[in-house]
């Protein structure tokens, strides 16, 4: 099981509410209070590593940056109670 912090929940919640559940760290940062770009970017990267989001390169303001998309596992985190541990899915 992976620990889901309040910070991860907040960032994934913002990502889920962006169009198509996808966005860049800068777009998420604009909707999160009291966080730095590095903090948001690291949280999104960790979420992608945990399987709660995917990442792909895309163009943002004439630059190639990483675009994150929330997964079904990420949405399940948002629907679960805050205290509930998240079960990891075993890969085949």
N, C-alpha and C positions, 0 to 999 in steps of 0.2 A: 504494500500500500504506500502511496505517496501522500505526503502531508500537503494539504491545501491551505495556504495562508490567506488572510483577509486581502492582502495585496494582490494575490493571484486572482481571487474572486472579483475584485474591483476591476482589474485590467481586462479579464475575460468578459466581464459584464459590459464594459465599454465596447470591446471588440464585437461582441454579439449584436450590439445595437447599431453598429455601422452598417451601411448598405451591403447586403450579401454576406454579412458577418465577417467582412474582410477589411483590412486597412494597414497602414504603415504606422510605425512607432510614433511618428510626429502627430498623426491624426489622433491616436489614442491619448498621447500626452496632452493635447489641447482640451480633452474632456476629463482629465484626472487632476484633482487639486493636490498641491503639496508634493509632487514628485518631480524628479529630474528626468531628462531624456535618457540618461544612462540607466536609471532605475527601471523605467518603463521598458526600454529595449531589452535589458537583461531578463526581466520578468517574462516578456513575450518569447524570448529565446528559450528560457527554461520551460515554458508551457509547451513550446514546440517539441522540445526534447522529451517531454513527458507524454506526448501524444495528444495534448489538449488543443493544439493548434497545428496548422501546417505552415510552411514558409516557402516562398518562391520569389525570385527576383522580378521586379516590375519597375516601370518608369514612374517617377514621382518628381514633378517640377524639373524636368530635364536631367534627372539623375537616376541611375539604376540602384534601387534600394530594396530591402527585403519587405515583402508584403505578407502579412500573417492572416490566416483564415481559421476561424474557430471550427473545431470538429464536433462530432456528436458526443464524444467523451468530454469535451470542454463544456458543451451545453448541459450535460448531465451533472457536472460540478455545480453549475448555477442553480439547477433544480433541486439538488440535494440539500438537506439541512446543513448549516454551517459547521456543526460539530461532527458530522458523519465522515468517517474516513472514506477515501475513494479507493475502490477495488481496481487493481490493475488487470487488464485483459491479457491473457496469455496469447502469445503469437504462435501461429501454427508452424 
